[in-house]
Amino acid sequence: MIAYLEGKLAHKETHLAIIDVNGVGYSVRISLNTYEKLPPLESNVTLHTVFQVREDAHILYGFFDLNEKNVFEWLISISGVGGNTAITLLSWLTPSEIVSAIRKNDVQTLKNIKGIGLKTAERIIVELRDKAGKVDIKDETPQTKLREEAVQALMILGLPRALVEKQVDAIISASTQELKVEEIIKKVLKK
């Protein structure tokens, strides 16, 4: 199983990204939520993935964060909900909105999405109610977005992800004022 891909973003469309990993281009289906978080072309990027093998195709689905990947895996575990339907759901709603709809038994929110009928919406709520009640999924805050932008920018400069993440986290937690991405990058490069 392919757990994630880390490489250069070679191509992106609203439903597809191609990640160049050491000269091999992986075509990955993505949601609109992931598309909106992708960096510019030729930037380093990491996508968490789910590899689905069907009779007629082998499909790699990619997600910018683990919350989205986890909700995708929950959705495809339901009979009648395939990868394309799950990606459609995650394109219209964030992972936290899906979890919220499940917790509130909000059939209407799920049913309003193209391709989701009443029975499918009800099945999603019934089958995922227990899982949704046990997790705390939050949308990306401005601080986590700032962190990820700084990490991605520093990785483009050739610094290893693990080192960059530790330094960026230390700078953000030590700061008493709101920082900009450029300020974080400068502080890391001075170390």
N, C-alpha and C positions, 0 to 999 in steps of 0.2 A: 504494500500500500504506500502511496505517496502522501506523506503528512503535510509537507509544505514545499514550496518552490522559492528559491532566493536567487535573483538574478536581475538583469536589466530589462526594463519594460520596453519591448521592441515595437509593440502596436497596442492600441486600445480603441475599443468601440463600446457603445452602451451595454452590450451583451457579451463582449469577448475581449480578452487580453491575451497577448502573446508574450511570454516571459522567456528571454534568452538566458539559458543556464549553461555556461561554458560552451557556447556554440550550438546548443540544441534548443530549438524554439518549441516551447510547450503552449499549445492552444488551450485556454482555460475559459470556461463559461462563467460569467460573473453577473451579479445583480447590479441594479442602478446604485444601490447604497455603496457597494464596493467601488464602482466606477467613479463616483464622486470623490472618493478618498485616494484614488491613484495619483501618484506624482507625475511630473512631466515625462515625456518619452525620453529614453536613454538613461533614466534615473534607476538606481537600485531599488528593488521592491521585494517584499516577502508576502506571499499569499499562502494562507492555510488552505489545504485542499481536501477534497473528497473524490476518490476515483470510483466511478460507477461502471460496472461491466454489464452490458445488456446483450441480448441475442444479436441485435442489429448494430450495436455501436459500443465503443469504449469512450466514456466522457469524463473529463476532468473538470470539476467545479472548483472555483477559487473564491476565497473570502479574505477581506482585509483584516478582520479581527475574529477571535475565537468565539465570541458570542454569536455572531452570524453563522459560523460553521456549525456550532452546537444546535441552534434552532433549525438549520437546514437538515441535519441528521435526524432530529426529532420528527420533522415533517415527512421525510422520505420513509420513515419507519411505519407510517400509516398506510394501510391498504388503500390503493386508489390515488395516492399522492406521489407522483414521480418527481424526478429531479427538475424538470422544466416547470412544473406547477410550484414547487418549493421556491425556485429562483424567482418566479413571478410574484409570489407572496412577499419575498424579501426585497423585491424591487419597489413594491407599493408601500410596504410597512417596514419600519425598523424592527430589529429583534425585540426590543423592549415593548413596542406597540403590539406585536404578535402575542407576547407573553401576557401583556395587560388584557388583551381581548380574550384570551383563554381563561384567565383568572376571573374576569367579569362575566363570563358566559355571553360575550358580545358576538353573537352569530352574525348580526348585520354588518359589522365592520369587515369580517372575513368574506362574507357573501358578496360584498360590493366589489371585490376584486375579480377581474376578468378571468374566467375559467374555473371559478370556485362557486359551486352550487350550494344550495341549502344543506343537502345531505353531507357533502364533503366538509362544509364549515362546522356542522354539528359533530361529525366524526373527529375532526381535529380537536375540538374543545373537549369532548369526552375522553379521548385517548391520551391527551397531553395535560389534562388538568393536574394530575399528581406531580408530574415533572415540573410544570410551570409554577406550582406552589412552593417548590423547594429551592428555586434559584433566585438570585438577585441580579438581573440584567439591567444595566444602565446604559443609556446612550453615551457616546463619546462626549466628554466635557471639553470646554475650550482648553483646559490645562493638558488633557491627554492628547488633544489634537496638536497643541504647541509642541509637546514632547516628541510626538511622532514625526512632525515636520523637521524638527532639529536633528533627530536621529537619522532620518533619510538624507538630509543635506550633508551631514558629516560622513555618512557612508559613501556618498557620491565622491567625496574628497579622498576616499580610499581607507578610511579608518574602519576597524572591525566593529561589527554591531554590538557584541557583548561589552567591549570597552566603552563605546560611545553611550550605550544605555546607562551604564553605571555613572559616568561622568555627568550626563544630562540630568539624571535623577537627583544627583547630589547638588547640582547647581539650582535646580528648581526648588528642592526642599529647603535649601539654605537661604533662598531669596525672600526678602520681606516685602518686595514690591512686584508688580506684574512685569514680567519680562517679555521681550520680543524674540523671535527666532534668531535674528541676527546677533542679538546680545549673547544668547546662549552659545551660539557657534563660536563667537569671538572668545568667550571664556574657556570653552573646551580647547580651542587651538592654542591658548596661552599656557595651558598646563603642560 
